[in-house]
């Protein structure tokens, strides 16, 4: 699934960051975890993240001690559309796999 989303939008730090946050949309993360799990460098994260925050695509959800936790803003129109795209691609892939399984069963 990840490959389709990245193929369509391009294999770059911003796409990997968005993909990670979309997949984990029900959770919040500290910046180091986001960089690590999205497989982007600190410098890329610090270049991209302020823009996403400024446009309210990513929001601070809470603070635990000194750690600030962030998540994708499911109320933001852009984020909603990216989530819809991701979910649509996932559904299509699942349907394709289901069709392939049915064909295998029929051919047995």
C-alpha positions as CSV (number, residue, x, y, z in Angstrom):
1,X,0.0,0.0,0.0
2,X,2.7,2.4,1.0
3,X,4.2,2.0,-2.5
4,X,1.1,3.2,-4.2
5,X,0.7,6.4,-2.1
6,X,4.4,7.2,-2.6
7,X,4.3,6.4,-6.3
8,X,1.4,8.7,-6.9
9,X,2.7,11.7,-4.8
10,X,6.5,11.1,-5.2
11,X,9.1,9.5,-3.0
12,X,10.2,12.5,-1.0
13,X,10.4,13.5,2.7
14,X,7.1,15.3,2.8
15,X,5.2,12.4,1.2
16,X,6.8,9.9,3.6
17,X,6.0,12.2,6.5
18,X,2.3,12.6,5.5
19,X,2.0,8.8,4.8
20,X,3.3,8.0,8.3
21,X,0.9,10.5,9.9
22,X,-2.0,9.2,7.8
23,X,-1.4,5.6,8.7
24,X,-1.1,6.6,12.4
25,X,-3.9,9.1,12.3
26,X,-5.4,8.0,15.6
27,X,-2.1,8.5,17.5
28,X,0.2,11.3,18.3
29,X,4.0,11.3,18.1
30,X,7.0,13.3,19.2
31,X,9.2,14.8,16.5
32,X,12.0,12.3,16.9
33,X,9.6,9.4,16.5
34,X,8.0,11.1,13.4
35,X,11.5,11.5,11.8
36,X,12.5,8.0,12.6
37,X,9.3,6.2,11.6
38,X,8.8,8.4,8.5
39,X,12.5,7.7,7.5
40,X,13.4,11.3,7.1
41,X,16.3,13.3,8.4
42,X,16.1,15.9,11.2
43,X,17.0,18.6,8.8
44,X,14.2,17.6,6.4
45,X,11.7,17.4,9.3
46,X,12.7,20.8,10.5
47,X,12.3,22.2,7.0
48,X,8.9,20.6,6.3
49,X,7.2,20.6,9.7
50,X,6.8,24.3,10.2
51,X,4.9,24.6,6.9
52,X,2.6,21.7,7.8
53,X,2.0,23.3,11.3
54,X,1.4,26.8,9.8
55,X,-1.2,25.4,7.5
56,X,-2.8,23.4,10.3
57,X,-2.2,20.0,8.5
58,X,-0.4,18.9,11.6
59,X,-1.4,20.0,15.1
60,X,0.2,19.8,18.5
61,X,-2.1,17.4,20.4
62,X,-0.6,17.5,23.9
63,X,2.6,17.8,26.0
64,X,4.0,15.2,28.3
65,X,6.7,16.9,30.4
66,X,9.0,18.6,27.8
67,X,7.9,16.4,24.9
68,X,5.4,17.9,22.5
69,X,3.2,15.4,20.6
70,X,1.7,16.0,17.2
71,X,-0.8,14.3,14.9
72,X,-2.4,14.9,11.6
73,X,-5.3,17.3,11.8
74,X,-8.3,15.2,10.5
75,X,-10.4,18.4,10.4
76,X,-8.1,20.1,7.9
77,X,-9.4,19.9,4.3
78,X,-6.0,19.0,2.8
79,X,-5.4,16.3,5.4
80,X,-9.0,15.0,4.8
81,X,-8.3,14.7,1.1
82,X,-5.0,13.0,1.6
83,X,-6.6,10.5,4.1
84,X,-9.4,9.9,1.5
85,X,-6.8,9.2,-1.2
86,X,-4.8,6.9,1.0
87,X,-7.9,5.0,2.1
88,X,-9.2,4.7,-1.5
89,X,-5.9,3.3,-2.6
90,X,-5.9,0.8,0.3
91,X,-9.5,-0.2,-0.5
92,X,-8.7,-0.7,-4.2
93,X,-5.6,-2.8,-3.3
94,X,-7.7,-5.0,-1.0
95,X,-10.3,-5.5,-3.7
96,X,-7.6,-6.4,-6.3
97,X,-6.2,-9.0,-3.8
98,X,-9.7,-10.3,-3.1
99,X,-10.3,-10.8,-6.9
100,X,-7.0,-12.5,-7.3
101,X,-7.9,-14.9,-4.5
102,X,-11.3,-15.7,-6.1
103,X,-9.6,-16.4,-9.4
104,X,-7.1,-18.8,-7.7
105,X,-10.0,-20.6,-6.0
106,X,-12.0,-20.9,-9.2
107,X,-8.9,-22.3,-11.0
108,X,-8.4,-25.1,-8.5
